[in-house]
């Protein structure tokens, strides 16, 4: 796919010609295979379609200036993938097999990895396949694991614009499953997000159950000011973002003080009078927030533009991802 077409394509809408696939049957995972990307034969009574036994991951492979290719934080994403499977009582995939599937697919699709600022977005997905519509209280004994690959361009190719975020005083997910990367959690956030988009022209919703800041529908939330970062401490209620962890690790190395604790929307509104707010996630890496909308009122974040600390931290993280800065944390897996 040429660069101009890739720039115009919606994120994740273009797939490579190959995928990697395996099936869990008779208590074991079968050997993986590289196959043409194509529809799968799924029974209409498949467990995932009725009882949401499904989880996924999302991460990127990058092409360096010297033409080499590496994957950013592959081991951490596989670890989270396996944890999601365990919490959803799905057959837990073997770490080594998942790694082989990802590496072999990227190697097969080397020509599809764009030059910077593009990347190859990788999407392993695991779902229950046993055909039984009466199995609401029974884990699926059969499953499928597929790894897809999608060439993507820079998320902010059209410009680094500040986001409008609406505060929602409810939970995004069931409290004990917030840390699971499963489609149902994203579906649960979609209604409030679309409502906020219609009413307030919001880009995303910041979920704040009982007034306590949690996460948005598709990203973690951080506050930055004076070499200090504040974000929600890890618990089961929200996703343990790998980009979040990477940004905090890098920030500490750059001399930032990082606080991970519970804080409320009132403290957030005080912070943003002269501070910055940012979303972290795989697609955008770090995205600056320009406006918070609370109880129908707009609150400007700092100057209302993407802040300089956000830009600096994002650039430093992207430099590591693209192999332009030393990999001092051991985050890159060569292909």
Secondary structure as GFF3:
##gff-version 3
##sequence-region A 1 335
A	DSSP	alpha_helix	3	8	.	.	.	ID=ss1
A	DSSP	beta_strand	18	25	.	.	.	ID=ss2
A	DSSP	beta_strand	28	29	.	.	.	ID=ss3
A	DSSP	beta_strand	33	36	.	.	.	ID=ss4
A	DSSP	alpha_helix	47	51	.	.	.	ID=ss5
A	DSSP	beta_strand	54	56	.	.	.	ID=ss6
A	DSSP	beta_strand	59	63	.	.	.	ID=ss7
A	DSSP	beta_strand	69	72	.	.	.	ID=ss8
A	DSSP	alpha_helix	74	87	.	.	.	ID=ss9
A	DSSP	alpha_helix	95	108	.	.	.	ID=ss10
A	DSSP	three_ten_helix	110	112	.	.	.	ID=ss11
A	DSSP	beta_strand	119	128	.	.	.	ID=ss12
A	DSSP	beta_strand	143	152	.	.	.	ID=ss13
A	DSSP	beta_strand	163	168	.	.	.	ID=ss14
A	DSSP	alpha_helix	183	200	.	.	.	ID=ss15
A	DSSP	beta_strand	204	207	.	.	.	ID=ss16
A	DSSP	three_ten_helix	209	211	.	.	.	ID=ss17
A	DSSP	beta_strand	215	216	.	.	.	ID=ss18
A	DSSP	beta_strand	220	225	.	.	.	ID=ss19
A	DSSP	beta_strand	228	231	.	.	.	ID=ss20
A	DSSP	alpha_helix	242	253	.	.	.	ID=ss21
A	DSSP	beta_strand	257	260	.	.	.	ID=ss22
A	DSSP	alpha_helix	265	271	.	.	.	ID=ss23
A	DSSP	beta_strand	276	281	.	.	.	ID=ss24
A	DSSP	beta_strand	285	294	.	.	.	ID=ss25
A	DSSP	beta_strand	297	300	.	.	.	ID=ss26
A	DSSP	alpha_helix	308	321	.	.	.	ID=ss27
A	DSSP	beta_strand	332	334	.	.	.	ID=ss28
###
